[in-house]
Amino acid sequence: MRRLIKYLVYLAVLAAIGLVGYAYVGPWFGADFRAPSTEVRKPVVLNAD
C-alpha cells in the first residue's frame, strides 16, 4: 500500500511539472493561452419603480 501511494505522489509531481512545462513551452508549438479580447456591449434595462 505504501508503494502505491509513493508512486501516486511521484505521478502527481511529474504531472505538475509537465503542466508547468507545457504552460511555458506551449506557445512555441502554437498553443495560444490568451483570453479572447473582443469587446461585448449589451444593453441593460433597469425596472426602477
ROKESE-735973 format. One line per field, with one value per residue (C-alpha): residue in one letter; chain; x, y, z negated. Coordinates in pm, 1 decimal. Each point is the difference from the previous one (the first is absolute). Layout:
N
residuo = [A / ...]
cadena = [A / ...]
east = [X / ...]
north = [Y / ...]
up = [Z / ...]
//
This chain:
49
residuo = [M / R / R / L / I / K / Y / L / V / Y / L / A / V / L / A / A / I / G / L / V / G / Y / A / Y / V / G / P / W / F / G / A / D / F / R / A / P / S / T / E / V / R / K / P / V / V / L / N / A / D]
cadena = [A / A / A / A / A / A / A / A / A / A / A / A / A / A / A / A / A / A / A / A / A / A / A / A / A / A / A / A / A / A / A / A / A / A / A / A / A / A / A / A / A / A / A / A / A / A / A / A / A]
east = [0.0 / 285.4 / 158.8 / -325.6 / -25.2 / 364.5 / -57.0 / -311.7 / 196.7 / 273.3 / -263.4 / -162.7 / 336.9 / 80.5 / -343.7 / 48.7 / 343.3 / -146.4 / -283.3 / 237.6 / 231.7 / -287.1 / -105.9 / 349.5 / 77.6 / -352.0 / 6.0 / 308.8 / -206.3 / -304.8 / -209.0 / -157.5 / -99.9 / -117.0 / -362.1 / -201.6 / 22.4 / -327.5 / -218.6 / -353.4 / -271.6 / -349.6 / -276.2 / -123.9 / -361.1 / -63.5 / -354.6 / 3.7 / -349.7]
north = [0.0 / 234.3 / -62.3 / 86.3 / 331.7 / 74.1 / -61.4 / 217.4 / 283.5 / -35.6 / 1.3 / 313.1 / 178.7 / -97.5 / 115.9 / 337.0 / 41.5 / -95.1 / 250.2 / 283.0 / -100.4 / -0.4 / 345.6 / 133.5 / -197.0 / -18.7 / 336.7 / -110.8 / -287.8 / 208.7 / -20.6 / 337.6 / 48.5 / 361.2 / 83.8 / 132.7 / 377.0 / 103.0 / 266.0 / -105.1 / 260.9 / -94.6 / 240.0 / -16.6 / 82.9 / 96.1 / -29.3 / 273.0 / 84.0]
up = [0.0 / -82.1 / 342.2 / 174.7 / -183.8 / 76.1 / 372.0 / -3.8 / -161.3 / 263.4 / 273.5 / -142.8 / -16.9 / 358.9 / 114.0 / -170.9 / 160.7 / 337.4 / -34.8 / -91.7 / 283.4 / 247.3 / -118.3 / 76.3 / 316.6 / 146.4 / 181.9 / 195.5 / 141.3 / 90.5 / -316.3 / -75.1 / -363.5 / 26.8 / -68.8 / 294.0 / 5.3 / 158.7 / -154.0 / -90.9 / -46.2 / -113.6 / -94.1 / -356.1 / -81.4 / -362.7 / -128.9 / -262.4 / -121.6]
//
